[in-house]
Amino acid sequence: MAHFGVVAPAFYSHFNALAALALELVARGHRVTYFQQPDAGAHLGDDRLGFHALGAASHPPGTLAAVMRRAANPGSPLGLRRVIGDMASSTDMLCRELPAALEATGVDALICDQMEAAGGLVAEALGMPFVSVACALPVNREPGIPLPVMPFAFGTDERSLRMYEGSTRVYDWMMTPHRRTIERHARGFGLPARDGLHECLSPLAQVSQTVEGYDFPRRALPAHFHHVGPFRSTARKEIVQQPLPPIAAGKPFVFASLGTMQGHRLGLFLRIAKACRAAGVQLLAAHCGGLDERQARELERAGATWVCAFAPQREALARADAVISHAGVNTVLDAIEARTPILALPIAFDHPGSAARVRHAGVGLLASPRFATAAQLTRQLRQLLEDGSFAHRLDALAGNVARAGGTPRAVDIIESALGFAPALGFAPAPGLERVPGFAHAPGFENAPPDPLLARSA
């Protein structure tokens, strides 16, 4: 059986989504090890999955919390530049330390999150087969499709196309520190020039949590790109959750969550609670540990029927008549699967692009998390509850999710693309046979085999 390495951003949502694939691989007899800075190991919480810490000098224990705070609330343009600097620093650390760590642990192949360029760069440099996985919206670029981080609606008119092209130039300029890091390591590894996440993807297989009906119309995805739907696992040890409260029959029930990184936004939660009170609905608000007890009680006084840290999300959505969300991909896909209309309040990362796709698919409405008043949210919530057209479109899209194959299909694709046949054992795909010894990989002629030695050299 094979030993798979996982390379992903040091954020819980990415580790958690990939854990579904990792645990399916473990169930099939493989071994899986994550590689990231020390603090990220706390995201796993499952002894069936291995973790190898990197970056002890540059990213020592205790430093991830500040990175996550900046990512959740960058604030000013200067704050955004710091977030981009954090991305560049992580990619730089992984490119420097991952090769020796892969050698030391005997990894055969990599599973690389699209949002971390180091995985693809290192794998290609070492002749190691790898697949790319989109836990968020795919970063694959093509003309006529706005970037995932952009809030634009889909359009084919000249004005829309100019707007997409201009916004891409602005994005690339802002990402210069990260782009330069990718470019520098690609050059050091002896790879062809590249400078963006979209240029560090696998030539063997690319797997996405999305389904076609949820994304904008695509015409230029590679043949080895696969929409498989949400990565879910019954084997995953979940965060301790409160059971669903006693939801009264005959009165609409709304579930609200802003995800694991945005649950601290009390002001937004208060507007949501007031809107739900005005609409006469029951509200369960899950803040994912972002609020303290005093703030939770304040939220109840504003109109929330129940407030908790973590709720069983899929179970809540199955009961809910509507969901109010930051439009994170995981929540959107869970809502589609449950046929629950979405009021999207996009905050950061790819939330704006996800919310635009929710509206394009006709499965929800979009509001500004910053400027929408409680009265405006009330009106939109009532529209979600009363307009039957959302249910029709959700039925069609939920069918897409049900047929997509999910985690088992994703792992079938991974095993096949990497040349693994259960009856035969592990064999790398043709043309990507593993380089015998990392010391011969371009850019690593003098690399010591031990990662601790590499850090002290």
C-alpha positions as CSV (number, residue, x, y, z in Angstrom):
1,M,0.0,0.0,0.0
2,A,1.1,3.6,-0.5
3,H,2.1,6.4,1.8
4,F,0.3,9.6,0.9
5,G,1.4,13.0,2.1
6,V,-1.0,15.9,2.4
7,V,0.0,19.5,1.9
8,A,-2.6,22.2,2.7
9,P,-2.9,25.6,4.2
10,A,-2.8,25.5,8.0
11,F,-6.5,26.2,8.4
12,Y,-9.0,23.9,10.0
13,S,-11.5,24.0,7.2
14,H,-8.9,22.8,4.7
15,F,-7.5,20.1,7.0
16,N,-11.0,18.9,7.8
17,A,-12.2,18.6,4.2
18,L,-9.1,16.7,3.2
19,A,-9.4,14.5,6.3
20,A,-12.4,12.9,4.6
21,L,-10.2,11.8,1.7
22,A,-7.4,10.8,4.0
23,L,-9.6,8.6,6.2
24,E,-11.0,6.9,3.1
25,L,-7.5,6.2,1.9
26,V,-6.7,4.8,5.4
27,A,-9.8,2.6,5.2
28,R,-8.4,1.2,1.9
29,G,-5.1,0.2,3.6
30,H,-3.0,3.3,2.8
31,R,-1.0,5.5,5.2
32,V,-1.5,9.3,5.3
33,T,0.6,12.0,6.8
34,Y,0.0,15.8,6.9
35,F,2.9,18.2,6.6
36,Q,2.6,21.7,8.1
37,Q,3.8,24.0,10.8
38,P,3.5,22.6,14.4
39,D,0.3,24.3,15.5
40,A,-1.7,22.9,12.5
41,G,-1.4,19.4,14.0
42,A,-4.2,20.3,16.4
43,H,-6.6,20.5,13.5
44,L,-6.5,16.7,13.0
45,G,-7.5,15.1,16.3
46,D,-7.4,11.6,14.8
47,D,-4.6,9.2,15.5
48,R,-5.3,7.3,12.3
49,L,-3.8,10.3,10.4
50,G,-0.1,11.1,10.8
51,F,1.3,14.6,11.2
52,H,4.9,15.8,10.5
53,A,5.7,19.2,11.8
54,L,7.8,21.6,9.7
55,G,9.1,25.2,10.2
56,A,10.2,24.9,13.9
57,A,12.5,27.9,13.3
58,S,10.3,30.1,11.1
59,H,6.9,29.0,12.3
60,P,7.4,27.9,15.9
61,P,4.5,26.7,18.1
62,G,2.2,29.5,19.2
63,T,2.5,31.5,16.0
64,L,-0.5,30.2,14.0
65,A,-3.1,31.9,16.1
66,A,-2.0,35.4,15.0
67,V,-1.9,34.3,11.4
68,M,-5.5,33.1,11.7
69,R,-6.6,36.3,13.4
70,R,-5.1,38.3,10.5
71,A,-6.7,36.1,7.9
72,A,-10.2,36.3,9.6
73,N,-10.1,40.0,9.8
74,P,-7.4,41.7,7.7
75,G,-9.1,45.1,8.0
76,S,-7.1,47.7,6.1
77,P,-5.1,47.2,2.8
78,L,-2.0,47.0,5.0
79,G,-3.6,44.2,6.9
80,L,-4.4,42.4,3.7
81,R,-0.8,42.7,2.7
82,R,0.2,41.0,5.9
83,V,-2.2,38.1,5.1
84,I,-0.6,37.8,1.7
85,G,2.8,37.9,3.4
86,D,1.7,35.1,5.7
87,M,0.8,33.0,2.6
88,A,4.2,33.7,1.1
89,S,6.0,32.8,4.3
90,S,4.2,29.5,4.6
91,T,4.9,28.6,0.9
92,D,8.5,29.5,1.4
93,M,8.9,27.4,4.5
94,L,7.3,24.4,2.9
95,C,9.4,24.6,-0.3
96,R,12.5,24.7,1.8
97,E,11.7,22.0,4.3
98,L,9.2,19.6,2.6
99,P,11.7,17.8,0.3
100,A,13.8,16.4,3.1
101,A,10.8,15.6,5.2
102,L,9.2,13.6,2.4
103,E,12.5,11.6,2.0
104,A,12.7,11.1,5.8
105,T,9.1,9.7,6.0
106,G,9.1,7.7,2.8
107,V,6.1,9.4,1.1
108,D,5.2,7.9,-2.3
109,A,2.7,10.5,-3.5
110,L,1.2,13.9,-2.5
111,I,-2.3,15.2,-2.2
112,C,-2.0,18.9,-2.6
113,D,-4.6,21.5,-1.7
114,Q,-4.9,24.0,-4.6
115,M,-4.5,26.9,-2.1
116,E,-0.9,25.9,-1.2
117,A,1.5,26.1,-4.1
118,A,4.4,24.4,-2.3
119,G,2.9,20.9,-2.7
120,G,2.8,21.0,-6.5
121,L,6.2,22.7,-6.8
122,V,8.0,20.2,-4.6
123,A,6.3,17.2,-6.1
124,E,7.1,18.2,-9.6
125,A,10.7,19.1,-8.6
126,L,11.2,15.6,-7.1
127,G,9.4,13.6,-9.8
128,M,6.8,12.6,-7.3
129,P,3.2,12.0,-8.5
130,F,0.6,14.3,-7.1
131,V,-3.1,15.3,-7.3
132,S,-4.5,18.7,-6.7
133,V,-7.6,19.1,-4.6
134,A,-10.0,22.2,-4.5
135,C,-11.5,22.4,-1.0
136,A,-12.6,25.9,-1.8
137,L,-13.7,27.3,-5.2
138,P,-11.3,26.0,-7.9
139,V,-8.4,28.4,-8.7
140,N,-8.3,27.2,-12.4
141,R,-8.4,30.2,-14.6
142,E,-10.1,30.8,-17.9
143,P,-11.2,33.8,-19.9
144,G,-14.7,35.0,-19.1
145,I,-14.7,33.6,-15.5
146,P,-14.1,36.0,-12.6
147,L,-11.6,34.8,-10.0
148,P,-13.1,33.1,-6.9
149,V,-12.3,36.0,-4.6
150,M,-14.2,38.4,-6.8
151,P,-17.9,39.3,-6.1
152,F,-19.0,39.7,-9.7
153,A,-22.0,38.1,-11.3
154,F,-21.5,36.0,-14.4
155,G,-21.8,37.8,-17.7
156,T,-20.6,37.5,-21.3
157,D,-21.0,41.2,-22.3
158,E,-18.0,43.3,-23.0
159,R,-18.3,45.3,-19.8
160,S,-18.2,42.1,-17.7
161,L,-15.3,40.7,-19.5
162,R,-13.3,43.9,-19.1
163,M,-14.1,43.9,-15.4
164,Y,-13.0,40.3,-15.0
165,E,-9.7,41.1,-16.8
166,G,-9.0,44.3,-14.9
167,S,-9.8,42.7,-11.5
168,T,-7.4,39.8,-12.3
169,R,-4.6,42.3,-13.0
170,V,-5.3,44.0,-9.6
171,Y,-5.4,40.7,-7.8
172,D,-2.1,39.6,-9.3
173,W,-0.5,42.9,-8.4
174,M,-1.7,42.6,-4.8
175,M,-0.4,39.0,-4.6
176,T,3.1,40.0,-5.8
177,P,4.9,38.8,-2.6
178,H,3.3,35.3,-2.9
179,R,3.9,35.3,-6.7
180,R,7.6,36.1,-6.3
181,T,8.0,33.3,-3.7
182,I,6.5,30.8,-6.2
183,E,8.6,32.1,-9.0
184,R,11.8,32.0,-6.9
185,H,11.3,28.4,-5.8
186,A,10.2,27.2,-9.2
187,R,13.5,28.7,-10.6
188,G,15.5,27.1,-7.7
189,F,13.9,23.7,-8.4
190,G,14.8,24.0,-12.1
191,L,11.1,24.1,-13.2
192,P,9.6,26.1,-16.0
193,A,8.6,29.6,-15.0
194,R,5.4,30.0,-13.0
195,D,4.1,32.6,-10.5
196,G,0.6,31.7,-9.4
197,L,-1.5,29.0,-7.6
198,H,-3.2,28.2,-10.9
199,E,0.2,27.3,-12.4
200,C,1.0,24.7,-9.7
201,L,-1.7,22.2,-10.4
202,S,-1.4,18.5,-11.1
203,P,-1.2,17.2,-14.7
204,L,-2.6,13.9,-13.5
205,A,-5.8,14.7,-11.6
206,Q,-7.6,17.7,-10.1
207,V,-10.5,17.0,-7.8
208,S,-13.0,19.6,-6.6
209,Q,-15.8,19.6,-4.0
210,T,-18.0,21.6,-6.3
211,V,-20.5,20.4,-8.8
212,E,-21.0,21.8,-12.2
213,G,-24.3,23.5,-11.6
214,Y,-22.9,25.4,-8.6
215,D,-20.0,27.0,-10.5
216,F,-20.2,29.5,-13.4
217,P,-20.3,27.9,-16.9
218,R,-16.9,26.5,-17.6
219,R,-15.5,25.7,-21.0
220,A,-11.8,25.3,-20.5
221,L,-11.2,23.0,-17.6
222,P,-8.7,20.3,-18.3
223,A,-9.9,16.8,-19.1
224,H,-8.4,15.5,-15.8
225,F,-10.5,18.0,-13.7
226,H,-13.3,16.2,-11.8
227,H,-16.3,17.7,-10.0
228,V,-17.1,15.1,-7.3
229,G,-19.2,17.1,-4.8
230,P,-18.6,17.5,-1.0
231,F,-15.9,15.6,0.8
232,R,-17.7,14.0,3.8
233,S,-16.8,11.1,6.1
234,T,-18.8,9.2,8.7
235,A,-15.4,8.0,10.1
236,R,-14.3,11.6,10.9
237,K,-14.2,12.4,14.6
238,E,-16.2,15.7,14.7
239,I,-15.7,18.6,17.0
240,V,-17.9,18.2,20.1
241,Q,-21.3,19.5,19.1
242,Q,-24.5,20.3,21.0
243,P,-27.6,18.3,19.9
244,L,-30.3,20.1,18.0
245,P,-32.7,22.0,20.3
246,P,-36.4,21.1,20.5
247,I,-37.6,22.9,17.3
248,A,-41.3,23.7,17.4
249,A,-43.4,22.4,14.5
250,G,-45.4,24.9,12.5
251,K,-43.0,27.7,12.8
252,P,-40.1,28.4,10.4
253,F,-36.7,27.4,11.6
254,V,-33.5,29.2,10.4
255,F,-29.9,28.1,11.0
256,A,-27.1,30.7,11.0
257,S,-23.4,30.1,10.9
258,L,-20.5,32.3,9.8
259,G,-17.9,29.4,9.8
260,T,-14.9,28.6,11.9
261,M,-13.0,31.8,11.3
262,Q,-15.8,34.4,11.3
263,G,-17.9,33.4,14.3
264,H,-16.5,36.3,16.3
265,R,-18.6,38.9,14.4
266,L,-21.2,39.8,17.1
267,G,-22.5,42.8,15.3
268,L,-23.5,40.8,12.3
269,F,-25.0,38.0,14.4
270,L,-27.1,40.7,16.2
271,R,-28.5,42.0,12.9
272,I,-29.3,38.4,11.9
273,A,-31.0,37.7,15.3
274,K,-33.1,40.9,15.0
275,A,-34.1,40.0,11.4
276,C,-35.2,36.6,12.5
277,R,-37.2,38.0,15.4
278,A,-39.0,40.4,13.0
279,A,-39.6,37.5,10.5
280,G,-41.2,35.4,13.3
281,V,-38.8,32.5,12.9
282,Q,-36.9,30.2,15.2
283,L,-33.1,30.9,15.0
284,L,-30.2,28.6,16.0
285,A,-27.0,30.6,15.8
286,A,-23.7,28.6,15.9
287,H,-20.7,30.9,16.5
288,C,-18.0,28.1,16.3
289,G,-16.4,29.4,19.5
290,G,-16.1,33.0,18.4
291,L,-18.3,34.5,21.1
292,D,-18.1,34.3,24.9
293,E,-21.0,33.6,27.2
294,R,-21.9,37.2,27.7
295,Q,-22.1,37.8,24.0
296,A,-24.1,34.6,23.5
297,R,-26.7,35.9,26.0
298,E,-26.8,39.2,24.2
299,L,-27.5,37.4,21.0
300,E,-30.4,35.6,22.6
301,R,-31.9,38.9,23.9
302,A,-31.7,40.3,20.4
303,G,-33.8,37.5,19.0
304,A,-31.8,34.2,18.7
305,T,-33.9,31.3,20.0
306,W,-30.8,29.2,20.7
307,V,-27.0,30.0,20.6
308,C,-24.3,27.4,20.7
309,A,-20.6,27.1,19.7
310,F,-20.9,24.1,17.4
311,A,-24.1,22.5,16.0
312,P,-24.5,19.3,13.9
313,Q,-24.6,21.4,10.7
314,R,-25.9,18.8,8.2
315,E,-28.6,17.8,10.7
316,A,-29.5,21.4,11.3
317,L,-29.7,22.2,7.6
318,A,-31.9,19.1,7.0
319,R,-34.4,20.6,9.5
320,A,-34.0,24.3,8.5
321,D,-36.3,26.3,6.2
322,A,-33.4,28.6,5.4
323,V,-29.7,29.1,6.3
324,I,-27.9,32.4,6.8
325,S,-24.2,31.9,6.0
326,H,-20.9,33.5,5.1
327,A,-21.1,31.4,1.8
328,G,-18.2,29.2,2.6
329,V,-18.1,26.3,0.1
330,N,-18.7,23.6,2.8
331,T,-21.8,25.3,4.1
332,V,-23.2,26.0,0.7
333,L,-22.7,22.4,-0.4
334,D,-24.4,21.1,2.8
335,A,-27.3,23.5,2.2
336,I,-27.7,22.4,-1.4
337,E,-27.6,18.8,-0.4
338,A,-30.3,19.5,2.2
339,R,-32.3,21.6,-0.3
340,T,-32.2,24.6,2.1
341,P,-32.2,28.1,0.5
342,I,-29.3,30.3,1.4
343,L,-29.0,34.0,2.5
344,A,-25.4,34.6,1.7
345,L,-23.3,37.2,3.6
346,P,-19.8,36.9,2.1
347,I,-17.0,38.1,4.2
348,A,-13.5,37.1,3.0
349,F,-11.5,34.7,0.9
350,D,-13.6,33.1,-1.8
351,H,-16.9,33.9,0.0
352,P,-17.8,36.7,-2.5
353,G,-17.3,34.4,-5.5
354,S,-19.2,31.6,-3.8
355,A,-22.1,34.0,-3.0
356,A,-22.2,35.2,-6.6
357,R,-22.5,31.5,-7.7
358,V,-25.3,30.9,-5.2
359,R,-27.3,33.8,-6.7
360,H,-26.4,32.6,-10.3
361,A,-27.6,29.1,-9.5
362,G,-30.9,30.6,-8.1
363,V,-30.6,28.8,-4.8
364,G,-30.3,31.8,-2.6
365,L,-30.0,35.6,-2.1
366,L,-27.0,37.8,-1.5
367,A,-26.6,40.6,1.1
368,S,-23.8,42.8,2.3
369,P,-22.5,41.6,5.7
370,R,-21.3,45.2,6.3
371,F,-24.1,47.4,5.1
372,A,-27.3,45.3,5.1
373,T,-29.7,46.4,7.9
374,A,-31.8,44.1,10.0
375,A,-34.8,45.3,8.1
376,Q,-33.2,44.4,4.8
377,L,-32.2,40.9,6.1
378,T,-35.8,40.4,7.2
379,R,-37.2,41.1,3.8
380,Q,-34.7,38.8,2.1
381,L,-35.4,36.1,4.7
382,R,-39.1,36.3,4.1
383,Q,-38.5,36.0,0.3
384,L,-36.5,32.8,0.9
385,L,-39.2,31.3,3.0
386,E,-42.1,32.3,0.7
387,D,-40.7,32.0,-2.8
388,G,-41.2,28.4,-4.0
389,S,-38.8,28.8,-7.0
390,F,-35.8,28.3,-4.7
391,A,-37.0,24.8,-3.9
392,H,-37.3,23.8,-7.5
393,R,-33.7,24.9,-8.3
394,L,-32.4,23.3,-5.1
395,D,-33.9,20.0,-6.1
396,A,-32.1,20.0,-9.4
397,L,-28.7,21.0,-7.9
398,A,-29.1,18.5,-5.0
399,G,-29.5,15.9,-7.6
400,N,-26.1,16.9,-9.0
401,V,-24.5,16.6,-5.6
402,A,-26.1,13.1,-5.1
403,R,-24.8,11.9,-8.4
404,A,-21.3,13.4,-8.1
405,G,-19.8,10.6,-6.1
406,G,-18.3,12.5,-3.2
407,T,-15.4,11.1,-1.2
408,P,-15.4,7.5,-2.6
409,R,-15.2,8.8,-6.2
410,A,-12.6,11.3,-5.3
411,V,-10.4,8.6,-3.8
412,D,-11.0,6.3,-6.8
413,I,-9.7,9.1,-9.0
414,I,-6.7,9.7,-6.7
415,E,-5.7,6.0,-6.7
416,S,-6.2,5.6,-10.4
417,A,-4.3,8.8,-11.4
418,L,-1.4,8.0,-9.2
419,G,-1.1,4.5,-10.7
420,F,-2.3,2.6,-7.7
421,A,-4.2,-0.7,-8.3
422,P,-5.4,-2.4,-5.1
423,A,-4.4,-5.8,-6.4
424,L,-1.0,-4.8,-7.6
425,G,0.3,-2.3,-5.0
426,F,1.7,1.1,-5.7
427,A,3.2,2.1,-9.0
428,P,3.7,5.8,-10.0
429,A,1.9,6.9,-13.1
430,P,4.0,6.6,-16.4
431,G,6.4,9.5,-16.8
432,L,6.3,10.4,-13.2
433,E,8.4,7.6,-11.7
434,R,9.8,8.7,-8.4
435,V,13.3,10.1,-8.4
436,P,15.6,7.6,-6.5
437,G,16.9,9.9,-3.8
438,F,16.1,13.5,-3.2
439,A,19.7,14.5,-3.4
440,H,19.5,14.2,-7.2
441,A,16.4,16.4,-7.6
442,P,17.0,19.8,-9.3
443,G,17.8,22.4,-6.6
444,F,18.5,19.8,-4.0
445,E,21.9,18.4,-5.0
446,N,23.3,19.1,-1.6
447,A,20.2,18.8,0.6
448,P,20.8,16.7,3.7
449,P,18.4,13.8,4.2
450,D,17.3,14.8,7.6
451,P,14.9,17.8,8.0
452,L,16.4,18.7,11.4
453,L,19.8,18.9,9.7
454,A,18.3,20.9,6.9
455,R,17.0,23.5,9.4
456,S,20.4,23.8,11.1
457,A,22.6,23.8,8.0
